Amino acid sequence: MIADNVRRALETEGPVLDSDMPAILSAVGWRRLMAVGIDQAGYSTARALAGDPAPRRIVTTLVPIQGPGEPILVEAFAGSIPQRYAELGIREARLPPDRLRDALAAGLAELAASPAAAATVAALVRSLHPLMTADPAYDVSYSDPEVPFSVFVGIHDAPVKHEGLRVAEALVHEAMHLQLSLAEDVVPLVAGEEERWSSPWQRRPRPAQGVLHGLYVFRAVEELLCAVPASADPSRTEYLRRRLEAIDAETAEAAAVAASGELTPTGRALARRLASRAH
């Protein structure tokens, strides 16, 4: 039954952000973690990586705009960052709790423009790691499919222009990566990894799975930004226009992955659906 629901949701035309999918797929992830003794109340990134109730360090908590009552934990690794992340150049931001709460609360507030986006983040983001950012003009984020309810989001040392929108985008981006990874646990989307396809985000050839993920998450981000209400602030309007234009160009390039011979029937149907959408 779950596989049928997930397959139908992936293949059927309509918005990528779906209020029902996060709840269905989060249940899949929690069942996997419960098998090693980790429940929602005791979840942390460190514990999910260890596969047991390891020590955790919680910096502060956030209440989601919408969804289940569990707060989002802002987490830091108790010791050094795990090697799997250090090798990627990921560095945790050690910022005052008030600064973290202000930036992340601004992002959560922007999610209110899209109830489906808010529900997605509420259901799939249980733990959040703030990341160091090298330049106020650029944002970073990351997620790990092996850690199904954690996201890593860049937080600048000081407030930056359009911070709420930028944090909201990062939250939706990484939550949707987690959602599609959970969906792949139920319904395979790719049946090979030999082909390489152009990735407009990494500017290098990538396997079909990676490009399909990018197409999926940026269509969701596009839907979020299109839901943001009109503003009297010209700079905010211009920021949204530029982001949507960039996403349109990037997803148009990535849409070529729909021709991949390594996609399963559901993966191909999803890719074609994503390729046909435009804001």
C-alpha positions as CSV (number, residue, x, y, z in Angstrom):
1,M,0.0,0.0,0.0
2,I,2.8,2.5,0.9
3,A,4.7,1.7,-2.3
4,D,1.5,2.2,-4.4
5,N,0.8,5.6,-2.7
6,V,4.4,6.7,-3.2
7,R,4.5,5.6,-6.8
8,R,1.3,7.4,-7.5
9,A,2.5,10.6,-5.9
10,L,5.7,10.6,-7.9
11,E,4.1,9.8,-11.2
12,T,1.0,12.0,-11.1
13,E,1.0,15.5,-12.5
14,G,0.6,18.2,-9.9
15,P,2.7,20.2,-7.4
16,V,5.9,18.6,-6.2
17,L,5.3,19.9,-2.7
18,D,2.6,17.6,-1.3
19,S,1.2,17.8,2.2
20,D,0.6,14.0,2.3
21,M,3.9,12.7,1.2
22,P,6.1,13.8,4.1
23,A,3.9,12.0,6.7
24,I,3.9,8.8,4.6
25,L,7.6,8.8,4.1
26,S,8.6,10.0,7.5
27,A,6.9,6.9,8.8
28,V,9.2,4.8,6.6
29,G,12.3,6.5,8.1
30,W,11.1,6.2,11.7
31,R,10.5,2.5,11.3
32,R,14.1,2.1,10.1
33,L,15.4,4.0,13.1
34,M,13.2,2.3,15.6
35,A,14.8,-1.0,14.6
36,V,18.0,0.3,16.3
37,G,16.3,1.8,19.2
38,I,16.0,5.5,18.1
39,D,12.6,7.1,18.3
40,Q,11.5,10.7,17.6
41,A,12.0,11.9,21.1
42,G,15.6,10.6,21.2
43,Y,16.7,11.4,17.7
44,S,19.9,13.2,16.8
45,T,22.3,13.1,13.9
46,A,25.0,11.6,16.1
47,R,22.7,8.8,17.2
48,A,21.5,8.1,13.7
49,L,25.2,7.8,12.5
50,A,26.1,5.6,15.5
51,G,23.1,3.4,15.1
52,D,22.5,3.6,18.8
53,P,21.5,6.1,21.5
54,A,24.9,7.9,21.5
55,P,25.4,11.2,23.4
56,R,24.0,14.3,21.7
57,R,24.6,18.0,22.1
58,I,21.5,20.3,21.6
59,V,22.3,24.0,21.1
60,T,18.7,25.3,21.0
61,T,15.2,24.3,19.7
62,L,12.8,25.7,17.2
63,V,9.0,25.2,16.9
64,P,7.9,24.5,13.3
65,I,5.3,26.7,11.7
66,Q,3.1,23.8,10.9
67,G,2.9,20.0,11.4
68,P,3.6,17.7,14.3
69,G,4.5,19.1,17.7
70,E,8.0,17.9,17.9
71,P,10.5,20.8,17.8
72,I,13.5,21.0,15.5
73,L,16.7,20.5,17.4
74,V,19.6,22.7,16.5
75,E,22.4,20.2,17.1
76,A,26.2,20.3,17.3
77,F,28.5,17.3,17.3
78,A,29.8,16.7,20.8
79,G,33.4,16.2,19.6
80,S,34.9,16.7,16.2
81,I,32.7,16.6,13.1
82,P,32.5,13.1,11.6
83,Q,35.1,12.3,9.0
84,R,32.5,11.7,6.3
85,Y,31.5,15.4,6.5
86,A,34.9,16.8,7.2
87,E,36.1,15.3,3.9
88,L,33.4,17.3,2.1
89,G,34.7,20.5,3.6
90,I,31.7,20.9,5.9
91,R,32.4,23.0,9.0
92,E,29.9,23.6,11.8
93,A,29.1,27.2,12.7
94,R,29.6,28.0,16.4
95,L,27.3,30.9,16.8
96,P,25.3,32.2,19.8
97,P,21.9,30.5,20.2
98,D,20.1,33.9,19.8
99,R,21.7,34.4,16.4
100,L,20.8,30.9,15.3
101,R,17.2,31.2,16.5
102,D,16.8,34.6,14.7
103,A,18.0,33.3,11.4
104,L,16.2,30.0,11.5
105,A,13.0,31.5,12.8
106,A,13.0,33.9,9.9
107,G,13.3,31.0,7.5
108,L,10.5,29.1,9.2
109,A,8.3,32.2,9.0
110,E,8.8,32.4,5.2
111,L,7.6,28.8,4.9
112,A,4.1,29.9,6.0
113,A,3.6,31.1,2.4
114,S,3.4,27.4,1.4
115,P,1.5,25.1,3.8
116,A,2.9,22.1,1.9
117,A,6.5,23.4,2.3
118,A,5.9,24.0,6.0
119,A,4.5,20.5,6.4
120,T,7.4,19.0,4.6
121,V,10.0,20.7,6.8
122,A,8.0,19.9,10.0
123,A,7.7,16.2,9.1
124,L,11.3,15.6,7.8
125,V,13.6,18.0,9.7
126,R,14.1,16.8,13.3
127,S,17.7,18.0,13.7
128,L,19.5,20.9,12.1
129,H,23.3,21.6,12.0
130,P,24.3,25.3,11.3
131,L,27.2,25.5,8.9
132,M,29.9,28.1,8.4
133,T,29.6,30.2,5.3
134,A,32.6,31.8,3.7
135,D,30.8,34.7,1.9
136,P,27.6,36.6,2.8
137,A,26.6,36.4,-0.9
138,Y,26.6,32.6,-1.0
139,D,24.6,30.0,0.9
140,V,25.5,26.4,1.7
141,S,23.4,23.4,2.7
142,Y,23.7,19.6,2.8
143,S,21.8,16.5,3.7
144,D,22.8,12.8,4.0
145,P,20.4,10.1,3.0
146,E,21.9,7.9,5.7
147,V,20.6,10.4,8.3
148,P,17.0,10.7,7.3
149,F,15.8,13.5,9.5
150,S,18.8,15.9,9.7
151,V,19.8,18.9,7.5
152,F,22.9,21.1,7.5
153,V,22.1,24.7,6.7
154,G,24.5,27.7,6.4
155,I,24.0,30.5,8.9
156,H,26.0,33.7,8.4
157,D,27.8,35.4,11.3
158,A,25.6,38.4,10.9
159,P,22.1,38.9,9.3
160,V,22.2,39.1,5.5
161,K,19.8,40.5,2.9
162,H,16.7,38.3,2.4
163,E,17.9,35.9,5.1
164,G,14.5,34.5,5.7
165,L,13.9,33.6,2.1
166,R,17.4,32.1,1.8
167,V,17.1,30.0,4.9
168,A,13.6,28.8,3.8
169,E,15.0,27.8,0.5
170,A,17.8,25.8,2.1
171,L,15.3,24.0,4.5
172,V,13.0,23.0,1.6
173,H,15.9,22.0,-0.6
174,E,17.4,19.6,1.9
175,A,14.0,18.3,3.2
176,M,13.1,17.4,-0.3
177,H,16.4,15.6,-0.8
178,L,15.5,13.6,2.3
179,Q,12.0,13.0,1.1
180,L,13.1,11.6,-2.3
181,S,15.7,9.4,-0.6
182,L,13.0,7.9,1.6
183,A,10.8,7.5,-1.5
184,E,13.6,5.5,-3.1
185,D,13.7,3.1,-0.2
186,V,10.1,2.2,-1.2
187,V,10.1,2.7,-5.0
188,P,13.4,2.5,-6.9
189,L,13.9,5.3,-9.4
190,V,17.2,4.5,-10.9
191,A,18.6,1.1,-12.0
192,G,22.1,1.9,-12.9
193,E,25.0,4.4,-12.4
194,E,27.1,4.2,-15.5
195,E,25.5,7.2,-17.4
196,R,26.6,10.7,-16.8
197,W,24.3,13.8,-17.3
198,S,25.0,17.5,-17.2
199,S,24.4,19.0,-13.7
200,P,23.8,22.8,-13.8
201,W,24.4,22.9,-10.0
202,Q,27.8,21.2,-9.8
203,R,29.0,22.0,-13.3
204,R,30.2,18.5,-13.9
205,P,28.7,15.3,-15.3
206,R,26.8,13.4,-12.6
207,P,24.9,10.1,-12.4
208,A,21.2,10.2,-13.4
209,Q,20.2,9.8,-9.7
210,G,22.0,13.0,-8.7
211,V,20.5,15.1,-11.5
212,L,17.0,13.7,-10.9
213,H,17.4,14.7,-7.2
214,G,18.4,18.2,-8.2
215,L,15.5,18.5,-10.6
216,Y,13.1,17.4,-7.9
217,V,14.3,19.7,-5.1
218,F,14.6,22.8,-7.3
219,R,11.0,22.3,-8.6
220,A,9.9,22.3,-5.0
221,V,12.0,25.4,-4.2
222,E,10.4,27.1,-7.3
223,E,6.9,26.3,-5.9
224,L,7.9,27.8,-2.5
225,L,9.2,31.0,-4.0
226,C,6.2,31.3,-6.3
227,A,3.9,31.1,-3.2
228,V,5.7,34.0,-1.5
229,P,3.2,37.0,-1.6
230,A,3.9,40.2,-3.5
231,S,5.9,42.7,-1.6
232,A,6.3,46.5,-1.6
233,D,10.0,46.0,-1.2
234,P,11.6,46.3,-4.7
235,S,14.7,44.5,-3.6
236,R,12.7,41.5,-2.4
237,T,10.7,41.4,-5.6
238,E,13.9,41.5,-7.6
239,Y,15.6,38.8,-5.5
240,L,12.6,36.5,-6.1
241,R,12.6,37.3,-9.8
242,R,16.3,36.5,-10.2
243,R,16.1,33.2,-8.2
244,L,13.1,32.0,-10.3
245,E,14.9,32.9,-13.5
246,A,18.0,31.0,-12.4
247,I,16.0,28.0,-11.3
248,D,14.1,27.9,-14.6
249,A,17.4,27.9,-16.6
250,E,19.0,25.2,-14.4
251,T,16.0,22.9,-14.4
252,A,15.6,23.3,-18.2
253,E,19.2,22.0,-18.5
254,A,18.7,19.2,-16.0
255,A,15.5,18.1,-17.7
256,A,17.6,16.2,-20.3
257,V,17.9,13.4,-17.6
258,A,14.4,12.3,-18.6
259,A,15.9,10.5,-21.5
260,S,18.1,8.4,-19.3
261,G,18.0,4.6,-20.0
262,E,18.9,4.0,-16.3
263,L,15.7,5.3,-14.9
264,T,13.0,2.9,-13.8
265,P,9.5,3.4,-15.2
266,T,8.6,5.5,-12.1
267,G,11.9,7.4,-12.3
268,R,11.2,8.2,-16.0
269,A,7.6,9.3,-15.2
270,L,8.9,11.5,-12.4
271,A,11.6,13.0,-14.6
272,R,9.2,13.8,-17.4
273,R,6.7,15.3,-15.0
274,L,9.5,17.5,-13.5
275,A,10.8,18.4,-17.0
276,S,7.4,19.7,-18.1
277,R,6.8,22.0,-15.1
278,A,7.4,25.8,-15.2
279,H,6.5,28.6,-12.9
